[in-house]
Amino acid sequence: MNRFARRLAIVVWPAFLVAGVLEVAVFAFVDPSALHGPDGRPLGLSDVAIYSLAFFMFWAIVSIACLIVLKLACSAEEINAESAAR
């Protein structure tokens, strides 16, 4: 497995698992059909669409957090080696 694929798996897989947990936790307390937009009108989406959009939003947010942690965990030598390789 090359380095990029390994790092991608390190970021995306835990984010996927946490997004699933967040989905369950949020929608245990929130009824998706009761959600409204910023203008006060109902969203007009099906429950499945709201569940799906929320899951992908959670996944993206947690992926960004995992990526930041991965970058912060790198040593100065690793960061300099990446810059020199480009």
mmCIF file as gemmi writes it, N, C-alpha and C atoms, coordinates in Angstrom:
data_model
loop_
_atom_site.group_PDB
_atom_site.id
_atom_site.type_symbol
_atom_site.label_atom_id
_atom_site.label_alt_id
_atom_site.label_comp_id
_atom_site.label_asym_id
_atom_site.label_entity_id
_atom_site.label_seq_id
_atom_site.pdbx_PDB_ins_code
_atom_site.Cartn_x
_atom_site.Cartn_y
_atom_site.Cartn_z
_atom_site.occupancy
_atom_site.B_iso_or_equiv
_atom_site.pdbx_formal_charge
_atom_site.auth_seq_id
_atom_site.auth_asym_id
_atom_site.pdbx_PDB_model_num
ATOM 1 N N . MET Axp A 1 ? 0.854 -1.173 0 1 0 ? 1 A 1
ATOM 2 C CA . MET Axp A 1 ? 0 0 0 1 0 ? 1 A 1
ATOM 3 C C . MET Axp A 1 ? 0.9 1.236 0 1 0 ? 1 A 1
ATOM 4 N N . ASN Axp A 2 ? 0.642 2.141 -0.947 1 0 ? 2 A 1
ATOM 5 C CA . ASN Axp A 2 ? 1.489 3.328 -0.994 1 0 ? 2 A 1
ATOM 6 C C . ASN Axp A 2 ? 1.137 4.293 0.139 1 0 ? 2 A 1
ATOM 7 N N . ARG Axp A 3 ? 1.966 5.291 0.296 1 0 ? 3 A 1
ATOM 8 C CA . ARG Axp A 3 ? 1.848 6.211 1.433 1 0 ? 3 A 1
ATOM 9 C C . ARG Axp A 3 ? 0.543 7.003 1.4 1 0 ? 3 A 1
ATOM 10 N N . PHE Axp A 4 ? 0.138 7.464 0.194 1 0 ? 4 A 1
ATOM 11 C CA . PHE Axp A 4 ? -1.097 8.24 0.078 1 0 ? 4 A 1
ATOM 12 C C . PHE Axp A 4 ? -2.312 7.403 0.469 1 0 ? 4 A 1
ATOM 13 N N . ALA Axp A 5 ? -2.377 6.172 -0.03 1 0 ? 5 A 1
ATOM 14 C CA . ALA Axp A 5 ? -3.51 5.296 0.283 1 0 ? 5 A 1
ATOM 15 C C . ALA Axp A 5 ? -3.563 4.994 1.774 1 0 ? 5 A 1
ATOM 16 N N . ARG Axp A 6 ? -2.419 4.804 2.377 1 0 ? 6 A 1
ATOM 17 C CA . ARG Axp A 6 ? -2.368 4.532 3.815 1 0 ? 6 A 1
ATOM 18 C C . ARG Axp A 6 ? -2.871 5.731 4.618 1 0 ? 6 A 1
ATOM 19 N N . ARG Axp A 7 ? -2.422 6.907 4.248 1 0 ? 7 A 1
ATOM 20 C CA . ARG Axp A 7 ? -2.87 8.117 4.96 1 0 ? 7 A 1
ATOM 21 C C . ARG Axp A 7 ? -4.355 8.379 4.73 1 0 ? 7 A 1
ATOM 22 N N . LEU Axp A 8 ? -4.815 8.11 3.519 1 0 ? 8 A 1
ATOM 23 C CA . LEU Axp A 8 ? -6.24 8.269 3.227 1 0 ? 8 A 1
ATOM 24 C C . LEU Axp A 8 ? -7.065 7.338 4.111 1 0 ? 8 A 1
ATOM 25 N N . ALA Axp A 9 ? -6.628 6.094 4.258 1 0 ? 9 A 1
ATOM 26 C CA . ALA Axp A 9 ? -7.334 5.141 5.108 1 0 ? 9 A 1
ATOM 27 C C . ALA Axp A 9 ? -7.285 5.564 6.57 1 0 ? 9 A 1
ATOM 28 N N . ILE Axp A 10 ? -6.166 6.121 6.999 1 0 ? 10 A 1
ATOM 29 C CA . ILE Axp A 10 ? -6.025 6.578 8.379 1 0 ? 10 A 1
ATOM 30 C C . ILE Axp A 10 ? -7.001 7.709 8.684 1 0 ? 10 A 1
ATOM 31 N N . VAL Axp A 11 ? -7.293 8.536 7.696 1 0 ? 11 A 1
ATOM 32 C CA . VAL Axp A 11 ? -8.204 9.668 7.894 1 0 ? 11 A 1
ATOM 33 C C . VAL Axp A 11 ? -9.662 9.253 7.692 1 0 ? 11 A 1
ATOM 34 N N . VAL Axp A 12 ? -9.952 8.564 6.606 1 0 ? 12 A 1
ATOM 35 C CA . VAL Axp A 12 ? -11.338 8.343 6.201 1 0 ? 12 A 1
ATOM 36 C C . VAL Axp A 12 ? -12.047 7.26 7.018 1 0 ? 12 A 1
ATOM 37 N N . TRP Axp A 13 ? -11.358 6.182 7.361 1 0 ? 13 A 1
ATOM 38 C CA . TRP Axp A 13 ? -12.03 5.094 8.067 1 0 ? 13 A 1
ATOM 39 C C . TRP Axp A 13 ? -12.491 5.496 9.46 1 0 ? 13 A 1
ATOM 40 N N . PRO Axp A 14 ? -11.657 6.067 10.317 1 0 ? 14 A 1
ATOM 41 C CA . PRO Axp A 14 ? -12.167 6.482 11.632 1 0 ? 14 A 1
ATOM 42 C C . PRO Axp A 14 ? -13.25 7.558 11.512 1 0 ? 14 A 1
ATOM 43 N N . ALA Axp A 15 ? -13.104 8.442 10.525 1 0 ? 15 A 1
ATOM 44 C CA . ALA Axp A 15 ? -14.12 9.479 10.332 1 0 ? 15 A 1
ATOM 45 C C . ALA Axp A 15 ? -15.46 8.854 9.959 1 0 ? 15 A 1
ATOM 46 N N . PHE Axp A 16 ? -15.43 7.799 9.152 1 0 ? 16 A 1
ATOM 47 C CA . PHE Axp A 16 ? -16.654 7.096 8.777 1 0 ? 16 A 1
ATOM 48 C C . PHE Axp A 16 ? -17.34 6.506 10.007 1 0 ? 16 A 1
ATOM 49 N N . LEU Axp A 17 ? -16.552 5.87 10.86 1 0 ? 17 A 1
ATOM 50 C CA . LEU Axp A 17 ? -17.119 5.266 12.067 1 0 ? 17 A 1
ATOM 51 C C . LEU Axp A 17 ? -17.711 6.325 13 1 0 ? 17 A 1
ATOM 52 N N . VAL Axp A 18 ? -17.002 7.42 13.19 1 0 ? 18 A 1
ATOM 53 C CA . VAL Axp A 18 ? -17.49 8.482 14.078 1 0 ? 18 A 1
ATOM 54 C C . VAL Axp A 18 ? -18.72 9.153 13.481 1 0 ? 18 A 1
ATOM 55 N N . ALA Axp A 19 ? -18.758 9.325 12.165 1 0 ? 19 A 1
ATOM 56 C CA . ALA Axp A 19 ? -19.931 9.908 11.521 1 0 ? 19 A 1
ATOM 57 C C . ALA Axp A 19 ? -21.163 9.035 11.755 1 0 ? 19 A 1
ATOM 58 N N . GLY Axp A 20 ? -20.98 7.723 11.733 1 0 ? 20 A 1
ATOM 59 C CA . GLY Axp A 20 ? -22.095 6.825 12.03 1 0 ? 20 A 1
ATOM 60 C C . GLY Axp A 20 ? -22.597 6.984 13.458 1 0 ? 20 A 1
ATOM 61 N N . VAL Axp A 21 ? -21.673 7.106 14.392 1 0 ? 21 A 1
ATOM 62 C CA . VAL Axp A 21 ? -22.056 7.304 15.788 1 0 ? 21 A 1
ATOM 63 C C . VAL Axp A 21 ? -22.754 8.65 15.964 1 0 ? 21 A 1
ATOM 64 N N . LEU Axp A 22 ? -22.233 9.691 15.34 1 0 ? 22 A 1
ATOM 65 C CA . LEU Axp A 22 ? -22.872 11.009 15.415 1 0 ? 22 A 1
ATOM 66 C C . LEU Axp A 22 ? -24.273 10.986 14.825 1 0 ? 22 A 1
ATOM 67 N N . GLU Axp A 23 ? -24.434 10.27 13.724 1 0 ? 23 A 1
ATOM 68 C CA . GLU Axp A 23 ? -25.744 10.153 13.081 1 0 ? 23 A 1
ATOM 69 C C . GLU Axp A 23 ? -26.762 9.559 14.054 1 0 ? 23 A 1
ATOM 70 N N . VAL Axp A 24 ? -26.383 8.48 14.699 1 0 ? 24 A 1
ATOM 71 C CA . VAL Axp A 24 ? -27.276 7.834 15.657 1 0 ? 24 A 1
ATOM 72 C C . VAL Axp A 24 ? -27.556 8.76 16.838 1 0 ? 24 A 1
ATOM 73 N N . ALA Axp A 25 ? -26.526 9.408 17.353 1 0 ? 25 A 1
ATOM 74 C CA . ALA Axp A 25 ? -26.686 10.278 18.518 1 0 ? 25 A 1
ATOM 75 C C . ALA Axp A 25 ? -27.579 11.482 18.209 1 0 ? 25 A 1
ATOM 76 N N . VAL Axp A 26 ? -27.366 12.12 17.07 1 0 ? 26 A 1
ATOM 77 C CA . VAL Axp A 26 ? -28.153 13.31 16.725 1 0 ? 26 A 1
ATOM 78 C C . VAL Axp A 26 ? -29.6 12.943 16.459 1 0 ? 26 A 1
ATOM 79 N N . PHE Axp A 27 ? -29.821 11.92 15.651 1 0 ? 27 A 1
ATOM 80 C CA . PHE Axp A 27 ? -31.192 11.617 15.259 1 0 ? 27 A 1
ATOM 81 C C . PHE Axp A 27 ? -31.934 10.77 16.288 1 0 ? 27 A 1
ATOM 82 N N . ALA Axp A 28 ? -31.299 10.458 17.397 1 0 ? 28 A 1
ATOM 83 C CA . ALA Axp A 28 ? -32.026 9.897 18.53 1 0 ? 28 A 1
ATOM 84 C C . ALA Axp A 28 ? -32.842 10.989 19.213 1 0 ? 28 A 1
ATOM 85 N N . PHE Axp A 29 ? -32.407 12.245 19.033 1 0 ? 29 A 1
ATOM 86 C CA . PHE Axp A 29 ? -33.078 13.373 19.678 1 0 ? 29 A 1
ATOM 87 C C . PHE Axp A 29 ? -33.752 14.334 18.707 1 0 ? 29 A 1
ATOM 88 N N . VAL Axp A 30 ? -33.427 14.259 17.418 1 0 ? 30 A 1
ATOM 89 C CA . VAL Axp A 30 ? -33.945 15.204 16.433 1 0 ? 30 A 1
ATOM 90 C C . VAL Axp A 30 ? -34.809 14.462 15.421 1 0 ? 30 A 1
ATOM 91 N N . ASP Axp A 31 ? -36.006 14.974 15.191 1 0 ? 31 A 1
ATOM 92 C CA . ASP Axp A 31 ? -36.889 14.412 14.176 1 0 ? 31 A 1
ATOM 93 C C . ASP Axp A 31 ? -36.581 15.113 12.852 1 0 ? 31 A 1
ATOM 94 N N . PRO Axp A 32 ? -36.108 14.384 11.836 1 0 ? 32 A 1
ATOM 95 C CA . PRO Axp A 32 ? -35.708 15.039 10.592 1 0 ? 32 A 1
ATOM 96 C C . PRO Axp A 32 ? -36.862 15.743 9.878 1 0 ? 32 A 1
ATOM 97 N N . SER Axp A 33 ? -38.078 15.288 10.055 1 0 ? 33 A 1
ATOM 98 C CA . SER Axp A 33 ? -39.204 15.949 9.399 1 0 ? 33 A 1
ATOM 99 C C . SER Axp A 33 ? -39.559 17.28 10.065 1 0 ? 33 A 1
ATOM 100 N N . ALA Axp A 34 ? -39.056 17.522 11.272 1 0 ? 34 A 1
ATOM 101 C CA . ALA Axp A 34 ? -39.322 18.765 11.986 1 0 ? 34 A 1
ATOM 102 C C . ALA Axp A 34 ? -38.261 19.831 11.725 1 0 ? 34 A 1
ATOM 103 N N . LEU Axp A 35 ? -37.247 19.528 10.919 1 0 ? 35 A 1
ATOM 104 C CA . LEU Axp A 35 ? -36.181 20.493 10.658 1 0 ? 35 A 1
ATOM 105 C C . LEU Axp A 35 ? -36.65 21.573 9.689 1 0 ? 35 A 1
ATOM 106 N N . HIS Axp A 36 ? -36.193 22.786 9.924 1 0 ? 36 A 1
ATOM 107 C CA . HIS Axp A 36 ? -36.532 23.926 9.082 1 0 ? 36 A 1
ATOM 108 C C . HIS Axp A 36 ? -35.248 24.607 8.626 1 0 ? 36 A 1
ATOM 109 N N . GLY Axp A 37 ? -35.317 25.299 7.511 1 0 ? 37 A 1
ATOM 110 C CA . GLY Axp A 37 ? -34.189 26.048 6.989 1 0 ? 37 A 1
ATOM 111 C C . GLY Axp A 37 ? -34.003 27.346 7.74 1 0 ? 37 A 1
ATOM 112 N N . PRO Axp A 38 ? -32.971 28.119 7.375 1 0 ? 38 A 1
ATOM 113 C CA . PRO Axp A 38 ? -32.713 29.39 8.058 1 0 ? 38 A 1
ATOM 114 C C . PRO Axp A 38 ? -33.852 30.402 7.888 1 0 ? 38 A 1
ATOM 115 N N . ASP Axp A 39 ? -34.639 30.235 6.828 1 0 ? 39 A 1
ATOM 116 C CA . ASP Axp A 39 ? -35.741 31.165 6.593 1 0 ? 39 A 1
ATOM 117 C C . ASP Axp A 39 ? -37.02 30.746 7.311 1 0 ? 39 A 1
ATOM 118 N N . GLY Axp A 40 ? -36.989 29.623 8.023 1 0 ? 40 A 1
ATOM 119 C CA . GLY Axp A 40 ? -38.136 29.183 8.795 1 0 ? 40 A 1
ATOM 120 C C . GLY Axp A 40 ? -39.048 28.216 8.067 1 0 ? 40 A 1
ATOM 121 N N . ARG Axp A 41 ? -38.805 28.007 6.792 1 0 ? 41 A 1
ATOM 122 C CA . ARG Axp A 41 ? -39.647 27.068 6.027 1 0 ? 41 A 1
ATOM 123 C C . ARG Axp A 41 ? -39.114 25.651 6.189 1 0 ? 41 A 1
ATOM 124 N N . PRO Axp A 42 ? -40.017 24.651 6.109 1 0 ? 42 A 1
ATOM 125 C CA . PRO Axp A 42 ? -39.555 23.258 6.169 1 0 ? 42 A 1
ATOM 126 C C . PRO Axp A 42 ? -38.574 22.966 5.033 1 0 ? 42 A 1
ATOM 127 N N . LEU Axp A 43 ? -37.669 22.031 5.259 1 0 ? 43 A 1
ATOM 128 C CA . LEU Axp A 43 ? -36.645 21.727 4.26 1 0 ? 43 A 1
ATOM 129 C C . LEU Axp A 43 ? -37.224 21.112 2.996 1 0 ? 43 A 1
ATOM 130 N N . GLY Axp A 44 ? -38.307 20.365 3.122 1 0 ? 44 A 1
ATOM 131 C CA . GLY Axp A 44 ? -38.922 19.765 1.947 1 0 ? 44 A 1
ATOM 132 C C . GLY Axp A 44 ? -38.17 18.555 1.416 1 0 ? 44 A 1
ATOM 133 N N . LEU Axp A 45 ? -37.369 17.931 2.256 1 0 ? 45 A 1
ATOM 134 C CA . LEU Axp A 45 ? -36.631 16.731 1.873 1 0 ? 45 A 1
ATOM 135 C C . LEU Axp A 45 ? -37.193 15.539 2.634 1 0 ? 45 A 1
ATOM 136 N N . SER Axp A 46 ? -37.022 14.363 2.058 1 0 ? 46 A 1
ATOM 137 C CA . SER Axp A 46 ? -37.452 13.158 2.76 1 0 ? 46 A 1
ATOM 138 C C . SER Axp A 46 ? -36.535 12.894 3.947 1 0 ? 46 A 1
ATOM 139 N N . ASP Axp A 47 ? -37.017 12.07 4.86 1 0 ? 47 A 1
ATOM 140 C CA . ASP Axp A 47 ? -36.2 11.721 6.032 1 0 ? 47 A 1
ATOM 141 C C . ASP Axp A 47 ? -34.897 11.056 5.614 1 0 ? 47 A 1
ATOM 142 N N . VAL Axp A 48 ? -34.974 10.168 4.614 1 0 ? 48 A 1
ATOM 143 C CA . VAL Axp A 48 ? -33.764 9.475 4.152 1 0 ? 48 A 1
ATOM 144 C C . VAL Axp A 48 ? -32.766 10.467 3.569 1 0 ? 48 A 1
ATOM 145 N N . ALA Axp A 49 ? -33.241 11.471 2.835 1 0 ? 49 A 1
ATOM 146 C CA . ALA Axp A 49 ? -32.343 12.485 2.271 1 0 ? 49 A 1
ATOM 147 C C . ALA Axp A 49 ? -31.665 13.286 3.38 1 0 ? 49 A 1
ATOM 148 N N . ILE Axp A 50 ? -32.42 13.622 4.408 1 0 ? 50 A 1
ATOM 149 C CA . ILE Axp A 50 ? -31.843 14.374 5.527 1 0 ? 50 A 1
ATOM 150 C C . ILE Axp A 50 ? -30.825 13.522 6.277 1 0 ? 50 A 1
ATOM 151 N N . TYR Axp A 51 ? -31.153 12.24 6.505 1 0 ? 51 A 1
ATOM 152 C CA . TYR Axp A 51 ? -30.195 11.339 7.154 1 0 ? 51 A 1
ATOM 153 C C . TYR Axp A 51 ? -28.914 11.241 6.33 1 0 ? 51 A 1
ATOM 154 N N . SER Axp A 52 ? -29.065 11.114 5.023 1 0 ? 52 A 1
ATOM 155 C CA . SER Axp A 52 ? -27.898 10.961 4.138 1 0 ? 52 A 1
ATOM 156 C C . SER Axp A 52 ? -27.047 12.22 4.116 1 0 ? 52 A 1
ATOM 157 N N . LEU Axp A 53 ? -27.695 13.375 3.935 1 0 ? 53 A 1
ATOM 158 C CA . LEU Axp A 53 ? -26.944 14.637 3.918 1 0 ? 53 A 1
ATOM 159 C C . LEU Axp A 53 ? -26.231 14.875 5.247 1 0 ? 53 A 1
ATOM 160 N N . ALA Axp A 54 ? -26.908 14.583 6.339 1 0 ? 54 A 1
ATOM 161 C CA . ALA Axp A 54 ? -26.288 14.767 7.659 1 0 ? 54 A 1
ATOM 162 C C . ALA Axp A 54 ? -25.09 13.834 7.818 1 0 ? 54 A 1
ATOM 163 N N . PHE Axp A 55 ? -25.241 12.581 7.375 1 0 ? 55 A 1
ATOM 164 C CA . PHE Axp A 55 ? -24.13 11.638 7.499 1 0 ? 55 A 1
ATOM 165 C C . PHE Axp A 55 ? -22.917 12.126 6.724 1 0 ? 55 A 1
ATOM 166 N N . PHE Axp A 56 ? -23.112 12.556 5.477 1 0 ? 56 A 1
ATOM 167 C CA . PHE Axp A 56 ? -21.974 13.019 4.686 1 0 ? 56 A 1
ATOM 168 C C . PHE Axp A 56 ? -21.384 14.315 5.244 1 0 ? 56 A 1
ATOM 169 N N . MET Axp A 57 ? -22.222 15.164 5.815 1 0 ? 57 A 1
ATOM 170 C CA . MET Axp A 57 ? -21.707 16.375 6.452 1 0 ? 57 A 1
ATOM 171 C C . MET Axp A 57 ? -20.862 16.008 7.678 1 0 ? 57 A 1
ATOM 172 N N . PHE Axp A 58 ? -21.362 15.09 8.51 1 0 ? 58 A 1
ATOM 173 C CA . PHE Axp A 58 ? -20.592 14.635 9.666 1 0 ? 58 A 1
ATOM 174 C C . PHE Axp A 58 ? -19.286 13.996 9.22 1 0 ? 58 A 1
ATOM 175 N N . TRP Axp A 59 ? -19.351 13.181 8.185 1 0 ? 59 A 1
ATOM 176 C CA . TRP Axp A 59 ? -18.161 12.492 7.683 1 0 ? 59 A 1
ATOM 177 C C . TRP Axp A 59 ? -17.118 13.496 7.212 1 0 ? 59 A 1
ATOM 178 N N . ALA Axp A 60 ? -17.557 14.528 6.487 1 0 ? 60 A 1
ATOM 179 C CA . ALA Axp A 60 ? -16.623 15.54 5.987 1 0 ? 60 A 1
ATOM 180 C C . ALA Axp A 60 ? -15.981 16.314 7.142 1 0 ? 60 A 1
ATOM 181 N N . ILE Axp A 61 ? -16.786 16.701 8.109 1 0 ? 61 A 1
ATOM 182 C CA . ILE Axp A 61 ? -16.261 17.481 9.235 1 0 ? 61 A 1
ATOM 183 C C . ILE Axp A 61 ? -15.261 16.66 10.05 1 0 ? 61 A 1
ATOM 184 N N . VAL Axp A 62 ? -15.603 15.412 10.337 1 0 ? 62 A 1
ATOM 185 C CA . VAL Axp A 62 ? -14.7 14.568 11.123 1 0 ? 62 A 1
ATOM 186 C C . VAL Axp A 62 ? -13.459 14.216 10.306 1 0 ? 62 A 1
ATOM 187 N N . SER Axp A 63 ? -13.595 14.068 8.986 1 0 ? 63 A 1
ATOM 188 C CA . SER Axp A 63 ? -12.428 13.806 8.137 1 0 ? 63 A 1
ATOM 189 C C . SER Axp A 63 ? -11.447 14.968 8.194 1 0 ? 63 A 1
ATOM 190 N N . ILE Axp A 64 ? -11.969 16.176 8.172 1 0 ? 64 A 1
ATOM 191 C CA . ILE Axp A 64 ? -11.105 17.358 8.269 1 0 ? 64 A 1
ATOM 192 C C . ILE Axp A 64 ? -10.385 17.364 9.618 1 0 ? 64 A 1
ATOM 193 N N . ALA Axp A 65 ? -11.106 17.039 10.681 1 0 ? 65 A 1
ATOM 194 C CA . ALA Axp A 65 ? -10.485 16.987 12.006 1 0 ? 65 A 1
ATOM 195 C C . ALA Axp A 65 ? -9.4 15.911 12.056 1 0 ? 65 A 1
ATOM 196 N N . CYS Axp A 66 ? -9.67 14.739 11.464 1 0 ? 66 A 1
ATOM 197 C CA . CYS Axp A 66 ? -8.668 13.663 11.437 1 0 ? 66 A 1
ATOM 198 C C . CYS Axp A 66 ? -7.449 14.068 10.618 1 0 ? 66 A 1
ATOM 199 N N . LEU Axp A 67 ? -7.677 14.768 9.524 1 0 ? 67 A 1
ATOM 200 C CA . LEU Axp A 67 ? -6.564 15.226 8.682 1 0 ? 67 A 1
ATOM 201 C C . LEU Axp A 67 ? -5.689 16.222 9.439 1 0 ? 67 A 1
ATOM 202 N N . ILE Axp A 68 ? -6.318 17.114 10.175 1 0 ? 68 A 1
ATOM 203 C CA . ILE Axp A 68 ? -5.558 18.074 10.976 1 0 ? 68 A 1
ATOM 204 C C . ILE Axp A 68 ? -4.728 17.343 12.027 1 0 ? 68 A 1
ATOM 205 N N . VAL Axp A 69 ? -5.327 16.354 12.689 1 0 ? 69 A 1
ATOM 206 C CA . VAL Axp A 69 ? -4.591 15.583 13.693 1 0 ? 69 A 1
ATOM 207 C C . VAL Axp A 69 ? -3.427 14.85 13.046 1 0 ? 69 A 1
ATOM 208 N N . LEU Axp A 70 ? -3.643 14.275 11.868 1 0 ? 70 A 1
ATOM 209 C CA . LEU Axp A 70 ? -2.571 13.572 11.167 1 0 ? 70 A 1
ATOM 210 C C . LEU Axp A 70 ? -1.42 14.52 10.836 1 0 ? 70 A 1
ATOM 211 N N . LYS Axp A 71 ? -1.746 15.713 10.378 1 0 ? 71 A 1
ATOM 212 C CA . LYS Axp A 71 ? -0.7 16.692 10.067 1 0 ? 71 A 1
ATOM 213 C C . LYS Axp A 71 ? 0.022 17.16 11.322 1 0 ? 71 A 1
ATOM 214 N N . LEU Axp A 72 ? -0.712 17.362 12.404 1 0 ? 72 A 1
ATOM 215 C CA . LEU Axp A 72 ? -0.079 17.798 13.648 1 0 ? 72 A 1
ATOM 216 C C . LEU Axp A 72 ? 0.797 16.716 14.262 1 0 ? 72 A 1
ATOM 217 N N . ALA Axp A 73 ? 0.511 15.458 13.945 1 0 ? 73 A 1
ATOM 218 C CA . ALA Axp A 73 ? 1.291 14.35 14.498 1 0 ? 73 A 1
ATOM 219 C C . ALA Axp A 73 ? 2.59 14.121 13.724 1 0 ? 73 A 1
ATOM 220 N N . CYS Axp A 74 ? 2.739 14.754 12.572 1 0 ? 74 A 1
ATOM 221 C CA . CYS Axp A 74 ? 3.964 14.588 11.777 1 0 ? 74 A 1
ATOM 222 C C . CYS Axp A 74 ? 5.122 15.329 12.438 1 0 ? 74 A 1
ATOM 223 N N . SER Axp A 75 ? 6.285 14.741 12.329 1 0 ? 75 A 1
ATOM 224 C CA . SER Axp A 75 ? 7.482 15.413 12.838 1 0 ? 75 A 1
ATOM 225 C C . SER Axp A 75 ? 7.952 16.439 11.809 1 0 ? 75 A 1
ATOM 226 N N . ALA Axp A 76 ? 8.836 17.301 12.228 1 0 ? 76 A 1
ATOM 227 C CA . ALA Axp A 76 ? 9.386 18.314 11.325 1 0 ? 76 A 1
ATOM 228 C C . ALA Axp A 76 ? 10.131 17.664 10.163 1 0 ? 76 A 1
ATOM 229 N N . GLU Axp A 77 ? 10.803 16.553 10.429 1 0 ? 77 A 1
ATOM 230 C CA . GLU Axp A 77 ? 11.548 15.853 9.375 1 0 ? 77 A 1
ATOM 231 C C . GLU Axp A 77 ? 10.594 15.313 8.299 1 0 ? 77 A 1
ATOM 232 N N . GLU Axp A 78 ? 9.439 14.778 8.735 1 0 ? 78 A 1
ATOM 233 C CA . GLU Axp A 78 ? 8.462 14.262 7.771 1 0 ? 78 A 1
ATOM 234 C C . GLU Axp A 78 ? 7.886 15.384 6.922 1 0 ? 78 A 1
ATOM 235 N N . ILE Axp A 79 ? 7.58 16.494 7.536 1 0 ? 79 A 1
ATOM 236 C CA . ILE Axp A 79 ? 7.023 17.638 6.801 1 0 ? 79 A 1
ATOM 237 C C . ILE Axp A 79 ? 8.043 18.172 5.806 1 0 ? 79 A 1
ATOM 238 N N . ASN Axp A 80 ? 9.322 18.29 6.235 1 0 ? 80 A 1
ATOM 239 C CA . ASN Axp A 80 ? 10.36 18.779 5.35 1 0 ? 80 A 1
ATOM 240 C C . ASN Axp A 80 ? 10.627 17.792 4.2 1 0 ? 80 A 1
ATOM 241 N N . ALA Axp A 81 ? 10.535 16.502 4.482 1 0 ? 81 A 1
ATOM 242 C CA . ALA Axp A 81 ? 10.735 15.496 3.442 1 0 ? 81 A 1
ATOM 243 C C . ALA Axp A 81 ? 9.623 15.559 2.396 1 0 ? 81 A 1
ATOM 244 N N . GLU Axp A 82 ? 8.371 15.83 2.84 1 0 ? 82 A 1
ATOM 245 C CA . GLU Axp A 82 ? 7.269 15.972 1.905 1 0 ? 82 A 1
ATOM 246 C C . GLU Axp A 82 ? 7.466 17.189 1.024 1 0 ? 82 A 1
ATOM 247 N N . SER Axp A 83 ? 7.9 18.289 1.612 1 0 ? 83 A 1
ATOM 248 C CA . SER Axp A 83 ? 8.131 19.515 0.848 1 0 ? 83 A 1
ATOM 249 C C . SER Axp A 83 ? 9.263 19.332 -0.159 1 0 ? 83 A 1
ATOM 250 N N . ALA Axp A 84 ? 10.301 18.629 0.213 1 0 ? 84 A 1
ATOM 251 C CA . ALA Axp A 84 ? 11.453 18.421 -0.673 1 0 ? 84 A 1
ATOM 252 C C . ALA Axp A 84 ? 11.097 17.477 -1.823 1 0 ? 84 A 1
ATOM 253 N N . ALA Axp A 85 ? 10.149 16.566 -1.581 1 0 ? 85 A 1
ATOM 254 C CA . ALA Axp A 85 ? 9.771 15.604 -2.617 1 0 ? 85 A 1
ATOM 255 C C . ALA Axp A 85 ? 8.934 16.243 -3.721 1 0 ? 85 A 1
ATOM 256 N N . ARG Axp A 86 ? 8.334 17.373 -3.463 1 0 ? 86 A 1
ATOM 257 C CA . ARG Axp A 86 ? 7.478 18.031 -4.462 1 0 ? 86 A 1
ATOM 258 C C . ARG Axp A 86 ? 8.26 18.806 -5.449 1 0 ? 86 A 1
